[in-house]
Amino acid sequence: MYKMKYGIIDGKPRVTTDAPMYASTVLPAKSGRFIVYDTSATYYRAPATDEDAITAYVEQNLTCSATSGSDRLPAVTNLAELTFELPYATSGAAATLTAAVLETLKGKLVDIYVDGDGVQYANASASTDDMFVVQGGSVAENTLYVTVNPAKINQVS
């Protein structure tokens, strides 16, 4: 069954900050919506590679304005206290999760994969950046339940 929205599924009450978004950032509903802070004091969708930290999570899905900073979204910052449901991928593509594979993934470190539409997945075949720790998942929904690796959280003050 196809879910229309993924996101926070368990944890403490959300702690948020106001996040001015980078121009034209795409945050799809059927995706993780993890963001990172950049040097121009805006936030953008965490990419699949070249990132060693996640700053926050946005629960809203949208395509941001073409003007950097004009869209300001509430961004959840207490990432270490939350569990997220993300679509499952392997080898840089969406994949079908089986019960046997799910059992082998529990406790493993995995990365983010981002497809051409900007959808963020939990990439079970990669652990180069080690962004997430797999806690479980749903074979029926083809999703993984993950926590953010505490070593990969970038707190912005």
N, CA, C and O atoms as a GROMACS GRO file, in nm:
protein
  628
    1MET      N    1   0.084  -0.118   0.000
    1MET     CA    2   0.000   0.000   0.000
    1MET      C    3   0.088   0.124   0.000
    1MET      O    4   0.189   0.128   0.072
    2TYR      N    5   0.054   0.224  -0.077
    2TYR     CA    6   0.130   0.346  -0.091
    2TYR      C    7   0.085   0.449   0.011
    2TYR      O    8  -0.034   0.482   0.018
    3LYS      N    9   0.179   0.499   0.089
    3LYS     CA   10   0.147   0.604   0.186
    3LYS      C   11   0.163   0.739   0.120
    3LYS      O   12   0.252   0.758   0.036
    4MET      N   13   0.080   0.832   0.156
    4MET     CA   14   0.090   0.966   0.101
    4MET      C   15   0.188   1.054   0.180
    4MET      O   16   0.237   1.153   0.127
    5LYS      N   17   0.216   1.017   0.304
    5LYS     CA   18   0.303   1.102   0.384
    5LYS      C   19   0.379   1.016   0.485
    5LYS      O   20   0.323   0.924   0.544
    6TYR      N   21   0.505   1.048   0.503
    6TYR     CA   22   0.588   0.982   0.601
    6TYR      C   23   0.630   1.086   0.704
    6TYR      O   24   0.601   1.204   0.689
    7GLY      N   25   0.700   1.042   0.809
    7GLY     CA   26   0.748   1.141   0.903
    7GLY      C   27   0.765   1.087   1.043
    7GLY      O   28   0.796   0.970   1.062
    8ILE      N   29   0.746   1.175   1.140
    8ILE     CA   30   0.766   1.142   1.280
    8ILE      C   31   0.656   1.047   1.326
    8ILE      O   32   0.537   1.074   1.308
    9ILE      N   33   0.697   0.935   1.384
    9ILE     CA   34   0.597   0.837   1.429
    9ILE      C   35   0.604   0.810   1.579
    9ILE      O   36   0.512   0.751   1.635
   10ASP      N   37   0.711   0.854   1.646
   10ASP     CA   38   0.722   0.828   1.789
   10ASP      C   39   0.825   0.922   1.850
   10ASP      O   40   0.918   0.968   1.783
   11GLY      N   41   0.807   0.949   1.978
   11GLY     CA   42   0.907   1.028   2.048
   11GLY      C   43   0.845   1.136   2.133
   11GLY      O   44   0.724   1.145   2.150
   12LYS      N   45   0.933   1.219   2.186
   12LYS     CA   46   0.892   1.328   2.274
   12LYS      C   47   0.820   1.437   2.196
   12LYS      O   48   0.825   1.438   2.073
   13PRO      N   49   0.754   1.529   2.266
   13PRO     CA   50   0.692   1.642   2.195
   13PRO      C   51   0.797   1.716   2.112
   13PRO      O   52   0.914   1.726   2.150
   14ARG      N   53   0.752   1.768   2.001
   14ARG     CA   54   0.844   1.834   1.909
   14ARG      C   55   0.891   1.968   1.962
   14ARG      O   56   0.814   2.044   2.021
   15VAL      N   57   1.020   1.996   1.941
   15VAL     CA   58   1.080   2.127   1.969
   15VAL      C   59   1.109   2.187   1.832
   15VAL      O   60   1.178   2.125   1.751
   16THR      N   61   1.059   2.307   1.806
   16THR     CA   62   1.075   2.365   1.673
   16THR      C   63   1.148   2.498   1.675
   16THR      O   64   1.155   2.566   1.777
   17THR      N   65   1.201   2.532   1.559
   17THR     CA   66   1.262   2.661   1.536
   17THR      C   67   1.210   2.714   1.403
   17THR      O   68   1.161   2.636   1.320
   18ASP      N   69   1.219   2.841   1.383
   18ASP     CA   70   1.178   2.903   1.257
   18ASP      C   71   1.292   2.884   1.157
   18ASP      O   72   1.404   2.929   1.181
   19ALA      N   73   1.265   2.818   1.044
   19ALA     CA   74   1.369   2.787   0.947
   19ALA      C   75   1.343   2.859   0.814
   19ALA      O   76   1.253   2.822   0.740
   20PRO      N   77   1.423   2.964   0.784
   20PRO     CA   78   1.412   3.027   0.653
   20PRO      C   79   1.467   2.930   0.547
   20PRO      O   80   1.580   2.884   0.558
   21MET      N   81   1.387   2.900   0.447
   21MET     CA   82   1.422   2.798   0.350
   21MET      C   83   1.495   2.855   0.229
   21MET      O   84   1.468   2.967   0.185
   22TYR      N   85   1.588   2.777   0.177
   22TYR     CA   86   1.662   2.811   0.056
   22TYR      C   87   1.566   2.815  -0.063
   22TYR      O   88   1.466   2.743  -0.064
   23ALA      N   89   1.595   2.895  -0.160
   23ALA     CA   90   1.509   2.912  -0.278
   23ALA      C   91   1.479   2.780  -0.347
   23ALA      O   92   1.568   2.698  -0.370
   24SER      N   93   1.352   2.761  -0.379
   24SER     CA   94   1.303   2.648  -0.459
   24SER      C   95   1.330   2.510  -0.399
   24SER      O   96   1.333   2.411  -0.472
   25THR      N   97   1.350   2.502  -0.268
   25THR     CA   98   1.366   2.372  -0.203
   25THR      C   99   1.237   2.294  -0.216
   25THR      O  100   1.128   2.346  -0.190
   26VAL      N  101   1.248   2.166  -0.256
   26VAL     CA  102   1.132   2.079  -0.272
   26VAL      C  103   1.126   1.983  -0.154
   26VAL      O  104   1.224   1.913  -0.126
   27LEU      N  105   1.012   1.979  -0.086
   27LEU     CA  106   0.990   1.890   0.028
   27LEU      C  107   0.866   1.805   0.000
   27LEU      O  108   0.756   1.843   0.042
   28PRO      N  109   0.881   1.691  -0.069
   28PRO     CA  110   0.765   1.608  -0.106
   28PRO      C  111   0.701   1.540   0.015
   28PRO      O  112   0.768   1.510   0.114
   29ALA      N  113   0.571   1.517   0.006
   29ALA     CA  114   0.497   1.451   0.113
   29ALA      C  115   0.538   1.305   0.129
   29ALA      O  116   0.550   1.257   0.242
   30LYS      N  117   0.561   1.235   0.020
   30LYS     CA  118   0.592   1.092   0.027
   30LYS      C  119   0.742   1.070   0.053
   30LYS      O  120   0.805   0.986  -0.011
   31SER      N  121   0.797   1.144   0.146
   31SER     CA  122   0.941   1.149   0.164
   31SER      C  123   0.976   1.180   0.307
   31SER      O  124   0.892   1.222   0.386
   32GLY      N  125   1.104   1.158   0.340
   32GLY     CA  126   1.160   1.222   0.458
   32GLY      C  127   1.172   1.370   0.421
   32GLY      O  128   1.180   1.402   0.302
   33ARG      N  129   1.173   1.457   0.517
   33ARG     CA  130   1.191   1.600   0.487
   33ARG      C  131   1.297   1.657   0.582
   33ARG      O  132   1.274   1.756   0.652
   34PHE      N  133   1.413   1.590   0.581
   34PHE     CA  134   1.525   1.635   0.662
   34PHE      C  135   1.593   1.752   0.593
   34PHE      O  136   1.608   1.753   0.471
   35ILE      N  137   1.636   1.850   0.673
   35ILE     CA  138   1.700   1.968   0.617
   35ILE      C  139   1.834   1.993   0.686
   35ILE      O  140   1.859   1.946   0.796
   36VAL      N  141   1.917   2.069   0.616
   36VAL     CA  142   2.047   2.109   0.670
   36VAL      C  143   2.060   2.260   0.660
   36VAL      O  144   1.995   2.324   0.578
   37TYR      N  145   2.143   2.316   0.745
   37TYR     CA  146   2.166   2.459   0.752
   37TYR      C  147   2.285   2.492   0.663
   37TYR      O  148   2.386   2.422   0.665
   38ASP      N  149   2.274   2.600   0.586
   38ASP     CA  150   2.388   2.636   0.503
   38ASP      C  151   2.447   2.770   0.542
   38ASP      O  152   2.392   2.841   0.627
   39THR      N  153   2.557   2.805   0.480
   39THR     CA  154   2.632   2.925   0.518
   39THR      C  155   2.559   3.055   0.488
   39THR      O  156   2.598   3.160   0.538
   40SER      N  157   2.454   3.051   0.406
   40SER     CA  158   2.378   3.173   0.377
   40SER      C  159   2.262   3.192   0.474
   40SER      O  160   2.171   3.271   0.448
   41ALA      N  161   2.265   3.119   0.585
   41ALA     CA  162   2.164   3.129   0.691
   41ALA      C  163   2.026   3.084   0.646
   41ALA      O  164   1.924   3.134   0.694
   42THR      N  165   2.022   2.989   0.553
   42THR     CA  166   1.896   2.926   0.512
   42THR      C  167   1.912   2.775   0.525
   42THR      O  168   2.021   2.723   0.546
   43TYR      N  169   1.800   2.706   0.512
   43TYR     CA  170   1.798   2.561   0.522
   43TYR      C  171   1.758   2.503   0.386
   43TYR      O  172   1.682   2.565   0.311
   44TYR      N  173   1.810   2.384   0.355
   44TYR     CA  174   1.772   2.316   0.230
   44TYR      C  175   1.759   2.166   0.257
   44TYR      O  176   1.807   2.116   0.359
   45ARG      N  177   1.693   2.095   0.165
   45ARG     CA  178   1.670   1.951   0.181
   45ARG      C  179   1.805   1.879   0.188
   45ARG      O  180   1.892   1.903   0.105
   46ALA      N  181   1.821   1.792   0.285
   46ALA     CA  182   1.944   1.715   0.299
   46ALA      C  183   1.964   1.628   0.175
   46ALA      O  184   1.874   1.554   0.136
   47PRO      N  185   2.081   1.638   0.111
   47PRO     CA  186   2.107   1.559  -0.008
   47PRO      C  187   2.151   1.417   0.027
   47PRO      O  188   2.172   1.384   0.144
   48ALA      N  189   2.166   1.335  -0.074
   48ALA     CA  190   2.205   1.196  -0.053
   48ALA      C  191   2.352   1.182  -0.017
   48ALA      O  192   2.390   1.088   0.054
   49THR      N  193   2.435   1.274  -0.063
   49THR     CA  194   2.578   1.263  -0.037
   49THR      C  195   2.633   1.399   0.003
   49THR      O  196   2.563   1.500   0.000
   50ASP      N  197   2.757   1.399   0.039
   50ASP     CA  198   2.829   1.522   0.073
   50ASP      C  199   2.772   1.594   0.195
   50ASP      O  200   2.794   1.714   0.211
   51GLU      N  201   2.702   1.525   0.278
   51GLU     CA  202   2.652   1.584   0.402
   51GLU      C  203   2.698   1.499   0.517
   51GLU      O  204   2.694   1.376   0.509
   52ASP      N  205   2.743   1.562   0.622
   52ASP     CA  206   2.780   1.482   0.738
   52ASP      C  207   2.695   1.516   0.858
   52ASP      O  208   2.724   1.473   0.970
   53ALA      N  209   2.589   1.594   0.836
   53ALA     CA  210   2.501   1.627   0.948
   53ALA      C  211   2.362   1.669   0.899
   53ALA      O  212   2.347   1.724   0.790
   54ILE      N  213   2.263   1.640   0.981
   54ILE     CA  214   2.125   1.684   0.957
   54ILE      C  215   2.093   1.786   1.066
   54ILE      O  216   2.131   1.768   1.181
   55THR      N  217   2.024   1.893   1.029
   55THR     CA  218   1.995   1.999   1.125
   55THR      C  219   1.855   1.987   1.185
   55THR      O  220   1.837   2.007   1.305
   56ALA      N  221   1.757   1.955   1.100
   56ALA     CA  222   1.618   1.955   1.148
   56ALA      C  223   1.530   1.874   1.053
   56ALA      O  224   1.577   1.820   0.953
   57TYR      N  225   1.402   1.867   1.087
   57TYR     CA  226   1.302   1.795   1.008
   57TYR      C  227   1.181   1.886   0.991
   57TYR      O  228   1.133   1.946   1.087
   58VAL      N  229   1.131   1.894   0.868
   58VAL     CA  230   1.013   1.976   0.839
   58VAL      C  231   0.895   1.883   0.815
   58VAL      O  232   0.902   1.791   0.734
   59GLU      N  233   0.785   1.907   0.886
   59GLU     CA  234   0.667   1.822   0.871
   59GLU      C  235   0.580   1.864   0.753
   59GLU      O  236   0.499   1.784   0.706
   60GLN      N  237   0.594   1.984   0.708
   60GLN     CA  238   0.513   2.036   0.598
   60GLN      C  239   0.576   1.997   0.465
   60GLN      O  240   0.698   1.995   0.451
   61ASN      N  241   0.492   1.965   0.366
   61ASN     CA  242   0.544   1.937   0.232
   61ASN      C  243   0.506   2.053   0.139
   61ASN      O  244   0.392   2.099   0.140
   62LEU      N  245   0.602   2.099   0.060
   62LEU     CA  246   0.578   2.207  -0.035
   62LEU      C  247   0.701   2.227  -0.122
   62LEU      O  248   0.806   2.169  -0.096
   63THR      N  249   0.686   2.308  -0.224
   63THR     CA  250   0.798   2.360  -0.301
   63THR      C  251   0.812   2.506  -0.260
   63THR      O  252   0.719   2.584  -0.275
   64CYS      N  253   0.929   2.540  -0.210
   64CYS     CA  254   0.951   2.675  -0.156
   64CYS      C  255   0.962   2.778  -0.267
   64CYS      O  256   0.989   2.746  -0.383
   65SER      N  257   0.941   2.900  -0.229
   65SER     CA  258   0.949   3.015  -0.318
   65SER      C  259   1.086   3.024  -0.386
   65SER      O  260   1.184   2.968  -0.336
   66ALA      N  261   1.092   3.092  -0.497
   66ALA     CA  262   1.218   3.113  -0.568
   66ALA      C  263   1.307   3.216  -0.498
   66ALA      O  264   1.421   3.238  -0.539
   67THR      N  265   1.258   3.277  -0.394
   67THR     CA  266   1.336   3.375  -0.318
   67THR      C  267   1.382   3.313  -0.186
   67THR      O  268   1.299   3.278  -0.102
   68SER      N  269   1.512   3.298  -0.168
   68SER     CA  270   1.566   3.241  -0.044
   68SER      C  271   1.518   3.320   0.077
   68SER      O  272   1.520   3.443   0.079
   69GLY      N  273   1.475   3.246   0.178
   69GLY     CA  274   1.434   3.306   0.304
   69GLY      C  275   1.290   3.352   0.310
   69GLY      O  276   1.242   3.383   0.419
   70SER      N  277   1.220   3.356   0.197
   70SER     CA  278   1.082   3.405   0.204
   70SER      C  279   0.986   3.302   0.262
   70SER      O  280   0.885   3.340   0.321
   71ASP      N  281   1.016   3.173   0.247
   71ASP     CA  282   0.938   3.069   0.314
   71ASP      C  283   1.008   3.036   0.444
   71ASP      O  284   1.125   2.996   0.445
   72ARG      N  285   0.936   3.053   0.555
   72ARG     CA  286   0.990   3.022   0.687
   72ARG      C  287   0.901   2.913   0.747
   72ARG      O  288   0.781   2.934   0.769
   73LEU      N  289   0.960   2.798   0.771
   73LEU     CA  290   0.883   2.683   0.817
   73LEU      C  291   0.922   2.643   0.957
   73LEU      O  292   1.038   2.661   0.997
   74PRO      N  293   0.826   2.588   1.036
   74PRO     CA  294   0.864   2.534   1.166
   74PRO      C  295   0.944   2.405   1.144
   74PRO      O  296   0.896   2.311   1.082
   75ALA      N  297   1.065   2.403   1.195
   75ALA     CA  298   1.153   2.287   1.177
   75ALA      C  299   1.177   2.220   1.311
   75ALA      O  300   1.216   2.285   1.408
   76VAL      N  301   1.155   2.091   1.317
   76VAL     CA  302   1.172   2.013   1.439
   76VAL      C  303   1.321   1.990   1.462
   76VAL      O  304   1.392   1.940   1.374
   77THR      N  305   1.369   2.026   1.581
   77THR     CA  306   1.512   2.019   1.609
   77THR      C  307   1.554   1.912   1.709
   77THR      O  308   1.673   1.880   1.718
   78ASN      N  309   1.461   1.856   1.784
   78ASN     CA  310   1.498   1.754   1.883
   78ASN      C  311   1.502   1.616   1.817
   78ASN      O  312   1.432   1.523   1.858
   79LEU      N  313   1.584   1.604   1.715
   79LEU     CA  314   1.590   1.484   1.632
   79LEU      C  315   1.629   1.358   1.708
   79LEU      O  316   1.578   1.250   1.678
   80ALA      N  317   1.716   1.369   1.805
   80ALA     CA  318   1.763   1.252   1.878
   80ALA      C  319   1.653   1.187   1.962
   80ALA      O  320   1.670   1.073   2.007
   81GLU      N  321   1.543   1.256   1.984
   81GLU     CA  322   1.436   1.205   2.069
   81GLU      C  323   1.318   1.150   1.990
   81GLU      O  324   1.213   1.120   2.046
   82LEU      N  325   1.335   1.137   1.858
   82LEU     CA  326   1.222   1.102   1.771
   82LEU      C  327   1.253   0.983   1.682
   82LEU      O  328   1.369   0.955   1.652
   83THR      N  329   1.147   0.913   1.641
   83THR     CA  330   1.158   0.805   1.543
   83THR      C  331   1.080   0.846   1.420
   83THR      O  332   0.971   0.902   1.429
   84PHE      N  333   1.138   0.818   1.303
   84PHE     CA  334   1.081   0.858   1.175
   84PHE      C  335   1.050   0.737   1.089
   84PHE      O  336   1.120   0.636   1.095
   85GLU      N  337   0.945   0.747   1.010
   85GLU     CA  338   0.913   0.645   0.911
   85GLU      C  339   0.950   0.700   0.774
   85GLU      O  340   0.903   0.806   0.734
   86LEU      N  341   1.036   0.626   0.703
   86LEU     CA  342   1.083   0.669   0.571
   86LEU      C  343   1.062   0.558   0.469
   86LEU      O  344   1.065   0.440   0.504
   87PRO      N  345   1.043   0.594   0.343
   87PRO     CA  346   1.036   0.490   0.240
   87PRO      C  347   1.171   0.417   0.230
   87PRO      O  348   1.276   0.475   0.258
   88TYR      N  349   1.165   0.292   0.190
   88TYR     CA  350   1.280   0.203   0.185
   88TYR      C  351   1.344   0.204   0.047
   88TYR      O  352   1.273   0.203  -0.054
   89ALA      N  353   1.477   0.205   0.042
   89ALA     CA  354   1.549   0.197  -0.084
   89ALA      C  355   1.676   0.114  -0.065
   89ALA      O  356   1.728   0.102   0.046
   90THR      N  357   1.724   0.056  -0.175
   90THR     CA  358   1.855  -0.008  -0.177
   90THR      C  359   1.922   0.026  -0.309
   90THR      O  360   1.856   0.047  -0.411
   91SER      N  361   2.052   0.030  -0.306
   91SER     CA  362   2.133   0.054  -0.426
   91SER      C  363   2.086   0.176  -0.504
   91SER      O  364   2.086   0.175  -0.627
   92GLY      N  365   2.048   0.281  -0.433
   92GLY     CA  366   2.008   0.404  -0.499
   92GLY      C  367   1.878   0.397  -0.575
   92GLY      O  368   1.861   0.466  -0.675
   93ALA      N  369   1.785   0.315  -0.528
   93ALA     CA  370   1.653   0.308  -0.593
   93ALA      C  371   1.551   0.253  -0.494
   93ALA      O  372   1.586   0.180  -0.402
   94ALA      N  373   1.425   0.290  -0.514
   94ALA     CA  374   1.318   0.234  -0.432
   94ALA      C  375   1.322   0.082  -0.447
   94ALA      O  376   1.355   0.032  -0.554
   95ALA      N  377   1.289   0.010  -0.342
   95ALA     CA  378   1.296  -0.136  -0.343
   95ALA      C  379   1.183  -0.193  -0.260
   95ALA      O  380   1.113  -0.121  -0.189
   96THR      N  381   1.165  -0.323  -0.269
   96THR     CA  382   1.063  -0.392  -0.192
   96THR      C  383   1.126  -0.454  -0.068
   96THR      O  384   1.221  -0.531  -0.077
   97LEU      N  385   1.071  -0.421   0.048
   97LEU     CA  386   1.121  -0.470   0.176
   97LEU      C  387   1.057  -0.604   0.209
   97LEU      O  388   0.935  -0.620   0.195
   98THR      N  389   1.138  -0.700   0.252
   98THR     CA  390   1.086  -0.830   0.297
   98THR      C  391   1.109  -0.843   0.447
   98THR      O  392   1.190  -0.771   0.505
   99ALA      N  393   1.038  -0.936   0.509
   99ALA     CA  394   1.053  -0.958   0.653
   99ALA      C  395   1.195  -1.002   0.686
   99ALA      O  396   1.251  -0.959   0.787
  100ALA      N  397   1.253  -1.088   0.604
  100ALA     CA  398   1.389  -1.136   0.630
  100ALA      C  399   1.490  -1.022   0.624
  100ALA      O  400   1.578  -1.013   0.710
  101VAL      N  401   1.477  -0.936   0.525
  101VAL     CA  402   1.568  -0.821   0.512
  101VAL      C  403   1.548  -0.726   0.630
  101VAL      O  404   1.646  -0.676   0.686
  102LEU      N  405   1.424  -0.701   0.667
  102LEU     CA  406   1.396  -0.611   0.779
  102LEU      C  407   1.466  -0.659   0.906
  102LEU      O  408   1.524  -0.577   0.978
  103GLU      N  409   1.461  -0.786   0.935
  103GLU     CA  410   1.526  -0.840   1.055
  103GLU      C  411   1.676  -0.815   1.053
  103GLU      O  412   1.735  -0.786   1.157
  104THR      N  413   1.739  -0.827   0.936
  104THR     CA  414   1.884  -0.806   0.927
  104THR      C  415   1.922  -0.659   0.940
  104THR      O  416   2.035  -0.628   0.975
  105LEU      N  417   1.829  -0.569   0.913
  105LEU     CA  418   1.858  -0.426   0.916
  105LEU      C  419   1.846  -0.363   1.055
  105LEU      O  420   1.905  -0.257   1.078
  106LYS      N  421   1.774  -0.424   1.145
  106LYS     CA  422   1.753  -0.364   1.278
  106LYS      C  423   1.886  -0.339   1.347
  106LYS      O  424   1.969  -0.428   1.361
  107GLY      N  425   1.904  -0.212   1.390
  107GLY     CA  426   2.026  -0.172   1.457
  107GLY      C  427   2.138  -0.127   1.363
  107GLY      O  428   2.242  -0.080   1.409
  108LYS      N  429   2.118  -0.142   1.233
  108LYS     CA  430   2.220  -0.106   1.135
  108LYS      C  431   2.215   0.043   1.101
  108LYS      O  432   2.110   0.106   1.110
  109LEU      N  433   2.330   0.097   1.063
  109LEU     CA  434   2.341   0.234   1.015
  109LEU      C  435   2.315   0.237   0.865
  109LEU      O  436   2.366   0.153   0.791
  110VAL      N  437   2.235   0.334   0.821
  110VAL     CA  438   2.204   0.349   0.678
  110VAL      C  439   2.211   0.497   0.641
  110VAL      O  440   2.218   0.584   0.727
  111ASP      N  441   2.209   0.522   0.511
  111ASP     CA  442   2.221   0.658   0.458
  111ASP      C  443   2.090   0.710   0.404
  111ASP      O  444   1.988   0.641   0.404
  112ILE      N  445   2.095   0.834   0.357
  112ILE     CA  446   1.984   0.895   0.283
  112ILE      C  447   2.007   0.870   0.135
  112ILE      O  448   2.119   0.881   0.086
  113TYR      N  449   1.901   0.836   0.064
  113TYR     CA  450   1.901   0.834  -0.082
  113TYR      C  451   1.795   0.936  -0.124
  113TYR      O  452   1.685   0.938  -0.068
  114VAL      N  453   1.826   1.019  -0.222
  114VAL     CA  454   1.730   1.117  -0.274
  114VAL      C  455   1.713   1.092  -0.423
  114VAL      O  456   1.810   1.095  -0.498
  115ASP      N  457   1.588   1.069  -0.467
  115ASP     CA  458   1.565   1.043  -0.609
  115ASP      C  459   1.550   1.174  -0.687
  115ASP      O  460   1.560   1.282  -0.630
  116GLY      N  461   1.527   1.162  -0.815
  116GLY     CA  462   1.516   1.278  -0.902
  116GLY      C  463   1.401   1.370  -0.870
  116GLY      O  464   1.402   1.487  -0.911
  117ASP      N  465   1.301   1.322  -0.798
  117ASP     CA  466   1.187   1.405  -0.758
  117ASP      C  467   1.209   1.470  -0.621
  117ASP      O  468   1.122   1.541  -0.571
  118GLY      N  469   1.325   1.446  -0.561
  118GLY     CA  470   1.354   1.504  -0.430
  118GLY      C  471   1.304   1.421  -0.313
  118GLY      O  472   1.306   1.469  -0.200
  119VAL      N  473   1.260   1.299  -0.338
  119VAL     CA  474   1.209   1.212  -0.230
  119VAL      C  475   1.327   1.154  -0.154
  119VAL      O  476   1.417   1.095  -0.213
  120GLN      N  477   1.327   1.171  -0.021
  120GLN     CA  478   1.430   1.113   0.065
  120GLN      C  479   1.387   0.974   0.112
  120GLN      O  480   1.276   0.956   0.160
  121TYR      N  481   1.476   0.879   0.097
  121TYR     CA  482   1.456   0.740   0.139
  121TYR      C  483   1.561   0.703   0.244
  121TYR      O  484   1.664   0.769   0.254
  122ALA      N  485   1.534   0.599   0.320
  122ALA     CA  486   1.636   0.534   0.401
  122ALA      C  487   1.702   0.431   0.310
  122ALA      O  488   1.638   0.334   0.269
  123ASN      N  489   1.831   0.451   0.278
  123ASN     CA  490   1.902   0.367   0.182
  123ASN      C  491   1.973   0.254   0.255
  123ASN      O  492   2.081   0.273   0.312
  124ALA      N  493   1.913   0.136   0.254
  124ALA     CA  494   1.963   0.023   0.331
  124ALA      C  495   2.090  -0.038   0.274
  124ALA      O  496   2.156  -0.117   0.343
  125SER      N  497   2.128  -0.005   0.152
  125SER     CA  498   2.248  -0.064   0.094
  125SER      C  499   2.370   0.025   0.109
  125SER      O  500   2.476  -0.007   0.055
  126ALA      N  501   2.358   0.135   0.180
  126ALA     CA  502   2.472   0.225   0.197
  126ALA      C  503   2.485   0.270   0.342
  126ALA      O  504   2.386   0.296   0.410
  127SER      N  505   2.609   0.278   0.386
  127SER     CA  506   2.636   0.333   0.520
  127SER      C  507   2.764   0.415   0.516
  127SER      O  508   2.847   0.408   0.606
  128THR      N  509   2.778   0.492   0.411
  128THR     CA  510   2.894   0.580   0.397
  128THR      C  511   2.885   0.696   0.495
  128THR      O  512   2.983   0.728   0.563
  129ASP      N  513   2.767   0.758   0.503
  129ASP     CA  514   2.748   0.873   0.591
  129ASP      C  515   2.684   0.836   0.725
  129ASP      O  516   2.690   0.913   0.820
  130ASP      N  517   2.622   0.717   0.732
  130ASP     CA  518   2.564   0.666   0.857
  130ASP      C  519   2.465   0.761   0.923
  130ASP      O  520   2.474   0.788   1.042
  131MET      N  521   2.372   0.812   0.845
  131MET     CA  522   2.278   0.913   0.895
  131MET      C  523   2.171   0.858   0.989
  131MET      O  524   2.130   0.928   1.081
  132PHE      N  525   2.126   0.735   0.966
  132PHE     CA  526   2.015   0.680   1.043
  132PHE      C  527   2.052   0.546   1.106
  132PHE      O  528   2.140   0.475   1.058
  133VAL      N  529   1.980   0.514   1.216
  133VAL     CA  530   1.988   0.382   1.277
  133VAL      C  531   1.851   0.319   1.258
  133VAL      O  532   1.750   0.376   1.299
  134VAL      N  533   1.846   0.201   1.197
  134VAL     CA  534   1.719   0.132   1.172
  134VAL      C  535   1.667   0.072   1.303
  134VAL      O  536   1.738  -0.004   1.370
  135GLN      N  537   1.544   0.107   1.338
  135GLN     CA  538   1.479   0.056   1.459
  135GLN      C  539   1.378  -0.054   1.428
  135GLN      O  540   1.347  -0.136   1.514
  136GLY      N  541   1.329  -0.055   1.306
  136GLY     CA  542   1.226  -0.151   1.264
  136GLY      C  543   1.173  -0.108   1.131
  136GLY      O  544   1.241  -0.040   1.054
  137GLY      N  545   1.050  -0.148   1.103
  137GLY     CA  546   0.990  -0.110   0.977
  137GLY      C  547   0.858  -0.179   0.954
  137GLY      O  548   0.807  -0.250   1.040
  138SER      N  549   0.803  -0.158   0.836
  138SER     CA  550   0.677  -0.220   0.797
  138SER      C  551   0.692  -0.277   0.657
  138SER      O  552   0.709  -0.204   0.560
  139VAL      N  553   0.685  -0.409   0.649
  139VAL     CA  554   0.689  -0.475   0.518
  139VAL      C  555   0.567  -0.434   0.437
  139VAL      O  556   0.578  -0.411   0.317
  140ALA      N  557   0.451  -0.426   0.501
  140ALA     CA  558   0.327  -0.389   0.432
  140ALA      C  559   0.334  -0.249   0.371
  140ALA      O  560   0.281  -0.226   0.263
  141GLU      N  561   0.397  -0.157   0.442
  141GLU     CA  562   0.408  -0.018   0.394
  141GLU      C  563   0.537   0.009   0.316
  141GLU      O  564   0.553   0.115   0.256
  142ASN      N  565   0.630  -0.090   0.318
  142ASN     CA  566   0.758  -0.076   0.250
  142ASN      C  567   0.838   0.043   0.307
  142ASN      O  568   0.894   0.125   0.234
  143THR      N  569   0.842   0.048   0.440
  143THR     CA  570   0.908   0.159   0.508
  143THR      C  571   1.001   0.109   0.618
  143THR      O  572   0.986  -0.002   0.669
  144LEU      N  573   1.096   0.195   0.653
  144LEU     CA  574   1.183   0.169   0.768
  144LEU      C  575   1.154   0.272   0.875
  144LEU      O  576   1.124   0.388   0.845
  145TYR      N  577   1.162   0.229   1.001
  145TYR     CA  578   1.152   0.318   1.115
  145TYR      C  579   1.296   0.346   1.158
  145TYR      O  580   1.371   0.254   1.190
  146VAL      N  581   1.334   0.472   1.159
  146VAL     CA  582   1.472   0.508   1.187
  146VAL      C  583   1.480   0.619   1.290
  146VAL      O  584   1.387   0.698   1.308
  147THR      N  585   1.593   0.623   1.358
  147THR     CA  586   1.629   0.738   1.441
  147THR      C  587   1.751   0.801   1.374
  147THR      O  588   1.826   0.735   1.302
  148VAL      N  589   1.768   0.930   1.398
  148VAL     CA  590   1.885   0.998   1.343
  148VAL      C  591   2.006   0.963   1.429
  148VAL      O  592   2.000   0.972   1.552
  149ASN      N  593   2.115   0.924   1.366
  149ASN     CA  594   2.240   0.894   1.435
  149ASN      C  595   2.280   1.020   1.513
  149ASN      O  596   2.304   1.123   1.451
  150PRO      N  597   2.289   1.014   1.646
  150PRO     CA  598   2.321   1.134   1.725
  150PRO      C  599   2.450   1.203   1.681
  150PRO      O  600   2.463   1.325   1.695
  151ALA      N  601   2.545   1.127   1.628
  151ALA     CA  602   2.671   1.186   1.582
  151ALA      C  603   2.653   1.268   1.454
  151ALA      O  604   2.744   1.340   1.413
  152LYS      N  605   2.535   1.259   1.391
  152LYS     CA  606   2.510   1.327   1.265
  152LYS      C  607   2.411   1.443   1.278
  152LYS      O  608   2.360   1.494   1.178
  153ILE      N  609   2.384   1.483   1.401
  153ILE     CA  610   2.292   1.596   1.424
  153ILE      C  611   2.373   1.724   1.441
  153ILE      O  612   2.462   1.732   1.526
  154ASN      N  613   2.341   1.823   1.361
  154ASN     CA  614   2.407   1.952   1.365
  154ASN      C  615   2.313   2.053   1.428
  154ASN      O  616   2.218   2.099   1.364
  155GLN      N  617   2.338   2.088   1.553
  155GLN     CA  618   2.254   2.185   1.621
  155GLN      C  619   2.297   2.327   1.583
  155GLN      O  620   2.414   2.361   1.597
  156VAL      N  621   2.205   2.407   1.536
  156VAL     CA  622   2.232   2.546   1.500
  156VAL      C  623   2.185   2.634   1.615
  156VAL      O  624   2.071   2.622   1.660
  157SER      N  625   2.272   2.722   1.661
  157SER     CA  626   2.232   2.808   1.772
  157SER      C  627   2.193   2.945   1.724
  157SER      O  628   2.157   3.031   1.805
   0.00000   0.00000   0.00000
